[in-house]
Amino acid sequence: MLVGGDEFRRTQRGNNNAYCQDNDVSWYDWRLAEINAGLLRFVAGMITLRKAYPVLSAERFYTDAEIRWLGIDGSEPEWHGKENRVGCMIVEQDRASPSALCLLFNAALHPSRFMLPSYLKGTWRVAVDTAQTSPADLPSIENQRTVSDEVVLPGRSVMVLTNP
């Protein structure tokens, strides 16, 4: 969830009820949009990605047929592990030609190798890679690299793979 100005690092310095503040706490400093143009571009790109995959804005819980959870070895995730590395595949069932997203999360401090399970075999495009700097973190379709069997995810990063 975003609050106005989050897309370019506007802050109210911890004040979550600043509507009655008529000072710089509640004012927008529009220079931040230019200073943080990379973040603004990333947020706009994430909104575009969300619109391209309606399954990301479902107003209901996913069914077992729509989501599969996976660990770094491609099998069930280690839900209570200390490393906090998990992935999931979300399949969009309601379209004439189903599409899929694979989301990988590495909360560990070090890189982790994710093995994609056999049901994910094929060519996947890296649509989002938060370990990269702008604009490579959200590349255009022409600049998206492909992966197939495994992905190395740097520490503290997220990757979204698409398979249209």
Chimera marker file (.cmm) of the C-alpha trace (Angstrom):
<marker_set name="trace">
<marker id="1" x="0.000" y="0.000" z="0.000" r="1" g="1" b="0" radius="0.5"/>
<marker id="2" x="1.358" y="3.372" z="-0.985" r="1" g="1" b="0" radius="0.5"/>
<marker id="3" x="0.591" y="6.766" z="0.504" r="1" g="1" b="0" radius="0.5"/>
<marker id="4" x="0.903" y="9.856" z="-1.670" r="1" g="1" b="0" radius="0.5"/>
<marker id="5" x="4.545" y="10.690" z="-2.141" r="1" g="1" b="0" radius="0.5"/>
<marker id="6" x="5.914" y="7.261" z="-1.170" r="1" g="1" b="0" radius="0.5"/>
<marker id="7" x="6.820" y="6.754" z="-4.824" r="1" g="1" b="0" radius="0.5"/>
<marker id="8" x="9.523" y="9.415" z="-4.529" r="1" g="1" b="0" radius="0.5"/>
<marker id="9" x="10.502" y="9.070" z="-0.832" r="1" g="1" b="0" radius="0.5"/>
<marker id="10" x="8.363" y="11.816" z="0.635" r="1" g="1" b="0" radius="0.5"/>
<marker id="11" x="8.214" y="11.537" z="4.409" r="1" g="1" b="0" radius="0.5"/>
<marker id="12" x="6.079" y="13.059" z="7.132" r="1" g="1" b="0" radius="0.5"/>
<marker id="13" x="8.860" y="12.251" z="9.617" r="1" g="1" b="0" radius="0.5"/>
<marker id="14" x="6.782" y="9.613" z="11.390" r="1" g="1" b="0" radius="0.5"/>
<marker id="15" x="3.593" y="11.661" z="11.599" r="1" g="1" b="0" radius="0.5"/>
<marker id="16" x="0.821" y="9.446" z="10.223" r="1" g="1" b="0" radius="0.5"/>
<marker id="17" x="-1.899" y="12.022" z="10.949" r="1" g="1" b="0" radius="0.5"/>
<marker id="18" x="-0.457" y="15.176" z="9.406" r="1" g="1" b="0" radius="0.5"/>
<marker id="19" x="-3.647" y="16.509" z="7.802" r="1" g="1" b="0" radius="0.5"/>
<marker id="20" x="-3.812" y="19.343" z="10.342" r="1" g="1" b="0" radius="0.5"/>
<marker id="21" x="-0.161" y="20.348" z="9.856" r="1" g="1" b="0" radius="0.5"/>
<marker id="22" x="0.205" y="23.400" z="7.629" r="1" g="1" b="0" radius="0.5"/>
<marker id="23" x="3.968" y="23.197" z="7.406" r="1" g="1" b="0" radius="0.5"/>
<marker id="24" x="6.711" y="21.146" z="5.749" r="1" g="1" b="0" radius="0.5"/>
<marker id="25" x="5.544" y="17.974" z="7.554" r="1" g="1" b="0" radius="0.5"/>
<marker id="26" x="2.490" y="17.732" z="5.285" r="1" g="1" b="0" radius="0.5"/>
<marker id="27" x="3.710" y="19.666" z="2.241" r="1" g="1" b="0" radius="0.5"/>
<marker id="28" x="5.025" y="17.906" z="-0.844" r="1" g="1" b="0" radius="0.5"/>
<marker id="29" x="8.566" y="18.676" z="-1.913" r="1" g="1" b="0" radius="0.5"/>
<marker id="30" x="8.221" y="17.957" z="-5.614" r="1" g="1" b="0" radius="0.5"/>
<marker id="31" x="11.996" y="18.166" z="-6.078" r="1" g="1" b="0" radius="0.5"/>
<marker id="32" x="12.090" y="14.680" z="-4.500" r="1" g="1" b="0" radius="0.5"/>
<marker id="33" x="10.425" y="13.285" z="-7.642" r="1" g="1" b="0" radius="0.5"/>
<marker id="34" x="13.455" y="14.347" z="-9.686" r="1" g="1" b="0" radius="0.5"/>
<marker id="35" x="16.008" y="13.382" z="-7.027" r="1" g="1" b="0" radius="0.5"/>
<marker id="36" x="14.434" y="9.909" z="-6.677" r="1" g="1" b="0" radius="0.5"/>
<marker id="37" x="13.504" y="9.421" z="-10.331" r="1" g="1" b="0" radius="0.5"/>
<marker id="38" x="14.725" y="5.799" z="-10.267" r="1" g="1" b="0" radius="0.5"/>
<marker id="39" x="12.310" y="4.894" z="-7.465" r="1" g="1" b="0" radius="0.5"/>
<marker id="40" x="9.468" y="6.750" z="-9.188" r="1" g="1" b="0" radius="0.5"/>
<marker id="41" x="10.171" y="4.805" z="-12.407" r="1" g="1" b="0" radius="0.5"/>
<marker id="42" x="10.272" y="1.528" z="-10.450" r="1" g="1" b="0" radius="0.5"/>
<marker id="43" x="6.929" y="2.171" z="-8.724" r="1" g="1" b="0" radius="0.5"/>
<marker id="44" x="5.284" y="3.131" z="-12.031" r="1" g="1" b="0" radius="0.5"/>
<marker id="45" x="6.691" y="-0.059" z="-13.603" r="1" g="1" b="0" radius="0.5"/>
<marker id="46" x="5.381" y="-2.183" z="-10.737" r="1" g="1" b="0" radius="0.5"/>
<marker id="47" x="1.914" y="-0.672" z="-11.227" r="1" g="1" b="0" radius="0.5"/>
<marker id="48" x="2.144" y="-1.543" z="-14.923" r="1" g="1" b="0" radius="0.5"/>
<marker id="49" x="3.194" y="-5.120" z="-14.055" r="1" g="1" b="0" radius="0.5"/>
<marker id="50" x="0.297" y="-5.453" z="-11.618" r="1" g="1" b="0" radius="0.5"/>
<marker id="51" x="-2.147" y="-4.305" z="-14.309" r="1" g="1" b="0" radius="0.5"/>
<marker id="52" x="-0.647" y="-6.740" z="-16.836" r="1" g="1" b="0" radius="0.5"/>
<marker id="53" x="-1.210" y="-9.652" z="-14.430" r="1" g="1" b="0" radius="0.5"/>
<marker id="54" x="-4.675" y="-9.303" z="-12.857" r="1" g="1" b="0" radius="0.5"/>
<marker id="55" x="-3.897" y="-12.260" z="-10.603" r="1" g="1" b="0" radius="0.5"/>
<marker id="56" x="-1.736" y="-9.824" z="-8.604" r="1" g="1" b="0" radius="0.5"/>
<marker id="57" x="-4.831" y="-7.832" z="-7.663" r="1" g="1" b="0" radius="0.5"/>
<marker id="58" x="-7.195" y="-10.699" z="-6.897" r="1" g="1" b="0" radius="0.5"/>
<marker id="59" x="-9.871" y="-9.800" z="-4.388" r="1" g="1" b="0" radius="0.5"/>
<marker id="60" x="-9.937" y="-13.312" z="-2.967" r="1" g="1" b="0" radius="0.5"/>
<marker id="61" x="-7.468" y="-15.851" z="-1.624" r="1" g="1" b="0" radius="0.5"/>
<marker id="62" x="-5.622" y="-18.006" z="-4.142" r="1" g="1" b="0" radius="0.5"/>
<marker id="63" x="-6.755" y="-21.593" z="-4.518" r="1" g="1" b="0" radius="0.5"/>
<marker id="64" x="-4.332" y="-24.524" z="-4.381" r="1" g="1" b="0" radius="0.5"/>
<marker id="65" x="-4.648" y="-24.724" z="-8.181" r="1" g="1" b="0" radius="0.5"/>
<marker id="66" x="-3.508" y="-21.108" z="-8.551" r="1" g="1" b="0" radius="0.5"/>
<marker id="67" x="-0.469" y="-20.949" z="-6.261" r="1" g="1" b="0" radius="0.5"/>
<marker id="68" x="2.397" y="-23.308" z="-5.494" r="1" g="1" b="0" radius="0.5"/>
<marker id="69" x="4.959" y="-22.566" z="-2.807" r="1" g="1" b="0" radius="0.5"/>
<marker id="70" x="8.579" y="-23.592" z="-3.239" r="1" g="1" b="0" radius="0.5"/>
<marker id="71" x="11.840" y="-23.611" z="-1.358" r="1" g="1" b="0" radius="0.5"/>
<marker id="72" x="15.325" y="-23.081" z="-2.762" r="1" g="1" b="0" radius="0.5"/>
<marker id="73" x="15.600" y="-26.716" z="-3.877" r="1" g="1" b="0" radius="0.5"/>
<marker id="74" x="12.304" y="-26.561" z="-5.791" r="1" g="1" b="0" radius="0.5"/>
<marker id="75" x="10.357" y="-28.593" z="-3.244" r="1" g="1" b="0" radius="0.5"/>
<marker id="76" x="8.265" y="-27.407" z="-0.300" r="1" g="1" b="0" radius="0.5"/>
<marker id="77" x="9.673" y="-24.303" z="1.423" r="1" g="1" b="0" radius="0.5"/>
<marker id="78" x="11.270" y="-24.419" z="4.843" r="1" g="1" b="0" radius="0.5"/>
<marker id="79" x="8.604" y="-22.358" z="6.578" r="1" g="1" b="0" radius="0.5"/>
<marker id="80" x="10.382" y="-22.215" z="9.926" r="1" g="1" b="0" radius="0.5"/>
<marker id="81" x="13.958" y="-21.940" z="8.677" r="1" g="1" b="0" radius="0.5"/>
<marker id="82" x="16.258" y="-19.168" z="9.800" r="1" g="1" b="0" radius="0.5"/>
<marker id="83" x="17.166" y="-18.086" z="6.262" r="1" g="1" b="0" radius="0.5"/>
<marker id="84" x="13.698" y="-16.924" z="5.115" r="1" g="1" b="0" radius="0.5"/>
<marker id="85" x="13.993" y="-17.938" z="1.477" r="1" g="1" b="0" radius="0.5"/>
<marker id="86" x="10.769" y="-18.786" z="-0.315" r="1" g="1" b="0" radius="0.5"/>
<marker id="87" x="9.195" y="-18.646" z="-3.734" r="1" g="1" b="0" radius="0.5"/>
<marker id="88" x="5.815" y="-19.160" z="-5.268" r="1" g="1" b="0" radius="0.5"/>
<marker id="89" x="4.310" y="-19.692" z="-8.666" r="1" g="1" b="0" radius="0.5"/>
<marker id="90" x="0.966" y="-18.065" z="-9.406" r="1" g="1" b="0" radius="0.5"/>
<marker id="91" x="-0.956" y="-19.334" z="-12.420" r="1" g="1" b="0" radius="0.5"/>
<marker id="92" x="-3.655" y="-17.208" z="-13.959" r="1" g="1" b="0" radius="0.5"/>
<marker id="93" x="-6.471" y="-19.651" z="-14.749" r="1" g="1" b="0" radius="0.5"/>
<marker id="94" x="-9.183" y="-17.252" z="-15.919" r="1" g="1" b="0" radius="0.5"/>
<marker id="95" x="-7.651" y="-16.143" z="-19.220" r="1" g="1" b="0" radius="0.5"/>
<marker id="96" x="-7.953" y="-17.755" z="-22.635" r="1" g="1" b="0" radius="0.5"/>
<marker id="97" x="-4.181" y="-18.303" z="-22.629" r="1" g="1" b="0" radius="0.5"/>
<marker id="98" x="-3.005" y="-18.878" z="-19.041" r="1" g="1" b="0" radius="0.5"/>
<marker id="99" x="0.079" y="-17.032" z="-17.904" r="1" g="1" b="0" radius="0.5"/>
<marker id="100" x="2.272" y="-17.581" z="-14.885" r="1" g="1" b="0" radius="0.5"/>
<marker id="101" x="4.401" y="-15.580" z="-12.492" r="1" g="1" b="0" radius="0.5"/>
<marker id="102" x="7.162" y="-16.942" z="-10.300" r="1" g="1" b="0" radius="0.5"/>
<marker id="103" x="8.077" y="-14.771" z="-7.317" r="1" g="1" b="0" radius="0.5"/>
<marker id="104" x="11.322" y="-15.480" z="-5.461" r="1" g="1" b="0" radius="0.5"/>
<marker id="105" x="12.214" y="-13.906" z="-2.114" r="1" g="1" b="0" radius="0.5"/>
<marker id="106" x="15.639" y="-14.106" z="-0.465" r="1" g="1" b="0" radius="0.5"/>
<marker id="107" x="15.645" y="-12.464" z="2.972" r="1" g="1" b="0" radius="0.5"/>
<marker id="108" x="19.014" y="-14.032" z="3.844" r="1" g="1" b="0" radius="0.5"/>
<marker id="109" x="22.132" y="-11.875" z="3.962" r="1" g="1" b="0" radius="0.5"/>
<marker id="110" x="23.931" y="-13.982" z="1.368" r="1" g="1" b="0" radius="0.5"/>
<marker id="111" x="23.094" y="-15.105" z="-2.193" r="1" g="1" b="0" radius="0.5"/>
<marker id="112" x="20.892" y="-18.188" z="-2.559" r="1" g="1" b="0" radius="0.5"/>
<marker id="113" x="20.484" y="-20.526" z="-5.499" r="1" g="1" b="0" radius="0.5"/>
<marker id="114" x="16.841" y="-21.317" z="-6.289" r="1" g="1" b="0" radius="0.5"/>
<marker id="115" x="16.301" y="-24.491" z="-8.278" r="1" g="1" b="0" radius="0.5"/>
<marker id="116" x="13.139" y="-24.233" z="-10.334" r="1" g="1" b="0" radius="0.5"/>
<marker id="117" x="11.064" y="-27.419" z="-10.017" r="1" g="1" b="0" radius="0.5"/>
<marker id="118" x="10.196" y="-29.554" z="-13.027" r="1" g="1" b="0" radius="0.5"/>
<marker id="119" x="6.702" y="-28.076" z="-13.334" r="1" g="1" b="0" radius="0.5"/>
<marker id="120" x="8.359" y="-24.678" z="-13.870" r="1" g="1" b="0" radius="0.5"/>
<marker id="121" x="10.607" y="-25.858" z="-16.694" r="1" g="1" b="0" radius="0.5"/>
<marker id="122" x="10.743" y="-23.610" z="-19.686" r="1" g="1" b="0" radius="0.5"/>
<marker id="123" x="12.069" y="-20.200" z="-20.448" r="1" g="1" b="0" radius="0.5"/>
<marker id="124" x="11.285" y="-17.532" z="-17.926" r="1" g="1" b="0" radius="0.5"/>
<marker id="125" x="11.928" y="-13.808" z="-18.304" r="1" g="1" b="0" radius="0.5"/>
<marker id="126" x="13.260" y="-11.760" z="-15.386" r="1" g="1" b="0" radius="0.5"/>
<marker id="127" x="10.690" y="-8.957" z="-15.115" r="1" g="1" b="0" radius="0.5"/>
<marker id="128" x="11.855" y="-7.611" z="-11.723" r="1" g="1" b="0" radius="0.5"/>
<marker id="129" x="15.216" y="-7.965" z="-9.984" r="1" g="1" b="0" radius="0.5"/>
<marker id="130" x="15.559" y="-5.735" z="-6.942" r="1" g="1" b="0" radius="0.5"/>
<marker id="131" x="19.269" y="-6.579" z="-6.634" r="1" g="1" b="0" radius="0.5"/>
<marker id="132" x="19.950" y="-4.571" z="-9.786" r="1" g="1" b="0" radius="0.5"/>
<marker id="133" x="20.294" y="-0.804" z="-9.961" r="1" g="1" b="0" radius="0.5"/>
<marker id="134" x="17.888" y="1.377" z="-11.900" r="1" g="1" b="0" radius="0.5"/>
<marker id="135" x="16.851" y="0.820" z="-14.688" r="1" g="1" b="0" radius="0.5"/>
<marker id="136" x="18.007" y="-2.837" z="-14.735" r="1" g="1" b="0" radius="0.5"/>
<marker id="137" x="15.863" y="-3.593" z="-11.669" r="1" g="1" b="0" radius="0.5"/>
<marker id="138" x="12.735" y="-3.406" z="-13.854" r="1" g="1" b="0" radius="0.5"/>
<marker id="139" x="13.949" y="-3.900" z="-17.433" r="1" g="1" b="0" radius="0.5"/>
<marker id="140" x="11.857" y="-3.285" z="-20.523" r="1" g="1" b="0" radius="0.5"/>
<marker id="141" x="10.622" y="-6.459" z="-22.253" r="1" g="1" b="0" radius="0.5"/>
<marker id="142" x="13.371" y="-6.117" z="-24.871" r="1" g="1" b="0" radius="0.5"/>
<marker id="143" x="16.036" y="-6.060" z="-22.150" r="1" g="1" b="0" radius="0.5"/>
<marker id="144" x="14.715" y="-8.870" z="-19.947" r="1" g="1" b="0" radius="0.5"/>
<marker id="145" x="17.157" y="-11.741" z="-19.551" r="1" g="1" b="0" radius="0.5"/>
<marker id="146" x="15.946" y="-15.333" z="-19.539" r="1" g="1" b="0" radius="0.5"/>
<marker id="147" x="16.469" y="-18.152" z="-17.038" r="1" g="1" b="0" radius="0.5"/>
<marker id="148" x="15.491" y="-21.797" z="-17.110" r="1" g="1" b="0" radius="0.5"/>
<marker id="149" x="16.583" y="-24.290" z="-14.419" r="1" g="1" b="0" radius="0.5"/>
<marker id="150" x="18.031" y="-22.179" z="-11.624" r="1" g="1" b="0" radius="0.5"/>
<marker id="151" x="18.341" y="-18.619" z="-10.415" r="1" g="1" b="0" radius="0.5"/>
<marker id="152" x="20.932" y="-17.110" z="-8.080" r="1" g="1" b="0" radius="0.5"/>
<marker id="153" x="19.253" y="-14.469" z="-5.983" r="1" g="1" b="0" radius="0.5"/>
<marker id="154" x="21.475" y="-12.040" z="-4.063" r="1" g="1" b="0" radius="0.5"/>
<marker id="155" x="20.762" y="-11.491" z="-0.388" r="1" g="1" b="0" radius="0.5"/>
<marker id="156" x="17.888" y="-9.238" z="0.609" r="1" g="1" b="0" radius="0.5"/>
<marker id="157" x="16.332" y="-9.236" z="-2.851" r="1" g="1" b="0" radius="0.5"/>
<marker id="158" x="13.223" y="-10.211" z="-4.787" r="1" g="1" b="0" radius="0.5"/>
<marker id="159" x="12.882" y="-11.502" z="-8.333" r="1" g="1" b="0" radius="0.5"/>
<marker id="160" x="9.746" y="-11.831" z="-10.437" r="1" g="1" b="0" radius="0.5"/>
<marker id="161" x="9.828" y="-14.212" z="-13.381" r="1" g="1" b="0" radius="0.5"/>
<marker id="162" x="7.180" y="-14.148" z="-16.104" r="1" g="1" b="0" radius="0.5"/>
<marker id="163" x="6.135" y="-16.899" z="-18.463" r="1" g="1" b="0" radius="0.5"/>
<marker id="164" x="3.439" y="-15.582" z="-20.796" r="1" g="1" b="0" radius="0.5"/>
<link id1="1" id2="2" r="1" g="1" b="0" radius="0.2"/>
<link id1="2" id2="3" r="1" g="1" b="0" radius="0.2"/>
<link id1="3" id2="4" r="1" g="1" b="0" radius="0.2"/>
<link id1="4" id2="5" r="1" g="1" b="0" radius="0.2"/>
<link id1="5" id2="6" r="1" g="1" b="0" radius="0.2"/>
<link id1="6" id2="7" r="1" g="1" b="0" radius="0.2"/>
<link id1="7" id2="8" r="1" g="1" b="0" radius="0.2"/>
<link id1="8" id2="9" r="1" g="1" b="0" radius="0.2"/>
<link id1="9" id2="10" r="1" g="1" b="0" radius="0.2"/>
<link id1="10" id2="11" r="1" g="1" b="0" radius="0.2"/>
<link id1="11" id2="12" r="1" g="1" b="0" radius="0.2"/>
<link id1="12" id2="13" r="1" g="1" b="0" radius="0.2"/>
<link id1="13" id2="14" r="1" g="1" b="0" radius="0.2"/>
<link id1="14" id2="15" r="1" g="1" b="0" radius="0.2"/>
<link id1="15" id2="16" r="1" g="1" b="0" radius="0.2"/>
<link id1="16" id2="17" r="1" g="1" b="0" radius="0.2"/>
<link id1="17" id2="18" r="1" g="1" b="0" radius="0.2"/>
<link id1="18" id2="19" r="1" g="1" b="0" radius="0.2"/>
<link id1="19" id2="20" r="1" g="1" b="0" radius="0.2"/>
<link id1="20" id2="21" r="1" g="1" b="0" radius="0.2"/>
<link id1="21" id2="22" r="1" g="1" b="0" radius="0.2"/>
<link id1="22" id2="23" r="1" g="1" b="0" radius="0.2"/>
<link id1="23" id2="24" r="1" g="1" b="0" radius="0.2"/>
<link id1="24" id2="25" r="1" g="1" b="0" radius="0.2"/>
<link id1="25" id2="26" r="1" g="1" b="0" radius="0.2"/>
<link id1="26" id2="27" r="1" g="1" b="0" radius="0.2"/>
<link id1="27" id2="28" r="1" g="1" b="0" radius="0.2"/>
<link id1="28" id2="29" r="1" g="1" b="0" radius="0.2"/>
<link id1="29" id2="30" r="1" g="1" b="0" radius="0.2"/>
<link id1="30" id2="31" r="1" g="1" b="0" radius="0.2"/>
<link id1="31" id2="32" r="1" g="1" b="0" radius="0.2"/>
<link id1="32" id2="33" r="1" g="1" b="0" radius="0.2"/>
<link id1="33" id2="34" r="1" g="1" b="0" radius="0.2"/>
<link id1="34" id2="35" r="1" g="1" b="0" radius="0.2"/>
<link id1="35" id2="36" r="1" g="1" b="0" radius="0.2"/>
<link id1="36" id2="37" r="1" g="1" b="0" radius="0.2"/>
<link id1="37" id2="38" r="1" g="1" b="0" radius="0.2"/>
<link id1="38" id2="39" r="1" g="1" b="0" radius="0.2"/>
<link id1="39" id2="40" r="1" g="1" b="0" radius="0.2"/>
<link id1="40" id2="41" r="1" g="1" b="0" radius="0.2"/>
<link id1="41" id2="42" r="1" g="1" b="0" radius="0.2"/>
<link id1="42" id2="43" r="1" g="1" b="0" radius="0.2"/>
<link id1="43" id2="44" r="1" g="1" b="0" radius="0.2"/>
<link id1="44" id2="45" r="1" g="1" b="0" radius="0.2"/>
<link id1="45" id2="46" r="1" g="1" b="0" radius="0.2"/>
<link id1="46" id2="47" r="1" g="1" b="0" radius="0.2"/>
<link id1="47" id2="48" r="1" g="1" b="0" radius="0.2"/>
<link id1="48" id2="49" r="1" g="1" b="0" radius="0.2"/>
<link id1="49" id2="50" r="1" g="1" b="0" radius="0.2"/>
<link id1="50" id2="51" r="1" g="1" b="0" radius="0.2"/>
<link id1="51" id2="52" r="1" g="1" b="0" radius="0.2"/>
<link id1="52" id2="53" r="1" g="1" b="0" radius="0.2"/>
<link id1="53" id2="54" r="1" g="1" b="0" radius="0.2"/>
<link id1="54" id2="55" r="1" g="1" b="0" radius="0.2"/>
<link id1="55" id2="56" r="1" g="1" b="0" radius="0.2"/>
<link id1="56" id2="57" r="1" g="1" b="0" radius="0.2"/>
<link id1="57" id2="58" r="1" g="1" b="0" radius="0.2"/>
<link id1="58" id2="59" r="1" g="1" b="0" radius="0.2"/>
<link id1="59" id2="60" r="1" g="1" b="0" radius="0.2"/>
<link id1="60" id2="61" r="1" g="1" b="0" radius="0.2"/>
<link id1="61" id2="62" r="1" g="1" b="0" radius="0.2"/>
<link id1="62" id2="63" r="1" g="1" b="0" radius="0.2"/>
<link id1="63" id2="64" r="1" g="1" b="0" radius="0.2"/>
<link id1="64" id2="65" r="1" g="1" b="0" radius="0.2"/>
<link id1="65" id2="66" r="1" g="1" b="0" radius="0.2"/>
<link id1="66" id2="67" r="1" g="1" b="0" radius="0.2"/>
<link id1="67" id2="68" r="1" g="1" b="0" radius="0.2"/>
<link id1="68" id2="69" r="1" g="1" b="0" radius="0.2"/>
<link id1="69" id2="70" r="1" g="1" b="0" radius="0.2"/>
<link id1="70" id2="71" r="1" g="1" b="0" radius="0.2"/>
<link id1="71" id2="72" r="1" g="1" b="0" radius="0.2"/>
<link id1="72" id2="73" r="1" g="1" b="0" radius="0.2"/>
<link id1="73" id2="74" r="1" g="1" b="0" radius="0.2"/>
<link id1="74" id2="75" r="1" g="1" b="0" radius="0.2"/>
<link id1="75" id2="76" r="1" g="1" b="0" radius="0.2"/>
<link id1="76" id2="77" r="1" g="1" b="0" radius="0.2"/>
<link id1="77" id2="78" r="1" g="1" b="0" radius="0.2"/>
<link id1="78" id2="79" r="1" g="1" b="0" radius="0.2"/>
<link id1="79" id2="80" r="1" g="1" b="0" radius="0.2"/>
<link id1="80" id2="81" r="1" g="1" b="0" radius="0.2"/>
<link id1="81" id2="82" r="1" g="1" b="0" radius="0.2"/>
<link id1="82" id2="83" r="1" g="1" b="0" radius="0.2"/>
<link id1="83" id2="84" r="1" g="1" b="0" radius="0.2"/>
<link id1="84" id2="85" r="1" g="1" b="0" radius="0.2"/>
<link id1="85" id2="86" r="1" g="1" b="0" radius="0.2"/>
<link id1="86" id2="87" r="1" g="1" b="0" radius="0.2"/>
<link id1="87" id2="88" r="1" g="1" b="0" radius="0.2"/>
<link id1="88" id2="89" r="1" g="1" b="0" radius="0.2"/>
<link id1="89" id2="90" r="1" g="1" b="0" radius="0.2"/>
<link id1="90" id2="91" r="1" g="1" b="0" radius="0.2"/>
<link id1="91" id2="92" r="1" g="1" b="0" radius="0.2"/>
<link id1="92" id2="93" r="1" g="1" b="0" radius="0.2"/>
<link id1="93" id2="94" r="1" g="1" b="0" radius="0.2"/>
<link id1="94" id2="95" r="1" g="1" b="0" radius="0.2"/>
<link id1="95" id2="96" r="1" g="1" b="0" radius="0.2"/>
<link id1="96" id2="97" r="1" g="1" b="0" radius="0.2"/>
<link id1="97" id2="98" r="1" g="1" b="0" radius="0.2"/>
<link id1="98" id2="99" r="1" g="1" b="0" radius="0.2"/>
<link id1="99" id2="100" r="1" g="1" b="0" radius="0.2"/>
<link id1="100" id2="101" r="1" g="1" b="0" radius="0.2"/>
<link id1="101" id2="102" r="1" g="1" b="0" radius="0.2"/>
<link id1="102" id2="103" r="1" g="1" b="0" radius="0.2"/>
<link id1="103" id2="104" r="1" g="1" b="0" radius="0.2"/>
<link id1="104" id2="105" r="1" g="1" b="0" radius="0.2"/>
<link id1="105" id2="106" r="1" g="1" b="0" radius="0.2"/>
<link id1="106" id2="107" r="1" g="1" b="0" radius="0.2"/>
<link id1="107" id2="108" r="1" g="1" b="0" radius="0.2"/>
<link id1="108" id2="109" r="1" g="1" b="0" radius="0.2"/>
<link id1="109" id2="110" r="1" g="1" b="0" radius="0.2"/>
<link id1="110" id2="111" r="1" g="1" b="0" radius="0.2"/>
<link id1="111" id2="112" r="1" g="1" b="0" radius="0.2"/>
<link id1="112" id2="113" r="1" g="1" b="0" radius="0.2"/>
<link id1="113" id2="114" r="1" g="1" b="0" radius="0.2"/>
<link id1="114" id2="115" r="1" g="1" b="0" radius="0.2"/>
<link id1="115" id2="116" r="1" g="1" b="0" radius="0.2"/>
<link id1="116" id2="117" r="1" g="1" b="0" radius="0.2"/>
<link id1="117" id2="118" r="1" g="1" b="0" radius="0.2"/>
<link id1="118" id2="119" r="1" g="1" b="0" radius="0.2"/>
<link id1="119" id2="120" r="1" g="1" b="0" radius="0.2"/>
<link id1="120" id2="121" r="1" g="1" b="0" radius="0.2"/>
<link id1="121" id2="122" r="1" g="1" b="0" radius="0.2"/>
<link id1="122" id2="123" r="1" g="1" b="0" radius="0.2"/>
<link id1="123" id2="124" r="1" g="1" b="0" radius="0.2"/>
<link id1="124" id2="125" r="1" g="1" b="0" radius="0.2"/>
<link id1="125" id2="126" r="1" g="1" b="0" radius="0.2"/>
<link id1="126" id2="127" r="1" g="1" b="0" radius="0.2"/>
<link id1="127" id2="128" r="1" g="1" b="0" radius="0.2"/>
<link id1="128" id2="129" r="1" g="1" b="0" radius="0.2"/>
<link id1="129" id2="130" r="1" g="1" b="0" radius="0.2"/>
<link id1="130" id2="131" r="1" g="1" b="0" radius="0.2"/>
<link id1="131" id2="132" r="1" g="1" b="0" radius="0.2"/>
<link id1="132" id2="133" r="1" g="1" b="0" radius="0.2"/>
<link id1="133" id2="134" r="1" g="1" b="0" radius="0.2"/>
<link id1="134" id2="135" r="1" g="1" b="0" radius="0.2"/>
<link id1="135" id2="136" r="1" g="1" b="0" radius="0.2"/>
<link id1="136" id2="137" r="1" g="1" b="0" radius="0.2"/>
<link id1="137" id2="138" r="1" g="1" b="0" radius="0.2"/>
<link id1="138" id2="139" r="1" g="1" b="0" radius="0.2"/>
<link id1="139" id2="140" r="1" g="1" b="0" radius="0.2"/>
<link id1="140" id2="141" r="1" g="1" b="0" radius="0.2"/>
<link id1="141" id2="142" r="1" g="1" b="0" radius="0.2"/>
<link id1="142" id2="143" r="1" g="1" b="0" radius="0.2"/>
<link id1="143" id2="144" r="1" g="1" b="0" radius="0.2"/>
<link id1="144" id2="145" r="1" g="1" b="0" radius="0.2"/>
<link id1="145" id2="146" r="1" g="1" b="0" radius="0.2"/>
<link id1="146" id2="147" r="1" g="1" b="0" radius="0.2"/>
<link id1="147" id2="148" r="1" g="1" b="0" radius="0.2"/>
<link id1="148" id2="149" r="1" g="1" b="0" radius="0.2"/>
<link id1="149" id2="150" r="1" g="1" b="0" radius="0.2"/>
<link id1="150" id2="151" r="1" g="1" b="0" radius="0.2"/>
<link id1="151" id2="152" r="1" g="1" b="0" radius="0.2"/>
<link id1="152" id2="153" r="1" g="1" b="0" radius="0.2"/>
<link id1="153" id2="154" r="1" g="1" b="0" radius="0.2"/>
<link id1="154" id2="155" r="1" g="1" b="0" radius="0.2"/>
<link id1="155" id2="156" r="1" g="1" b="0" radius="0.2"/>
<link id1="156" id2="157" r="1" g="1" b="0" radius="0.2"/>
<link id1="157" id2="158" r="1" g="1" b="0" radius="0.2"/>
<link id1="158" id2="159" r="1" g="1" b="0" radius="0.2"/>
<link id1="159" id2="160" r="1" g="1" b="0" radius="0.2"/>
<link id1="160" id2="161" r="1" g="1" b="0" radius="0.2"/>
<link id1="161" id2="162" r="1" g="1" b="0" radius="0.2"/>
<link id1="162" id2="163" r="1" g="1" b="0" radius="0.2"/>
<link id1="163" id2="164" r="1" g="1" b="0" radius="0.2"/>
</marker_set>
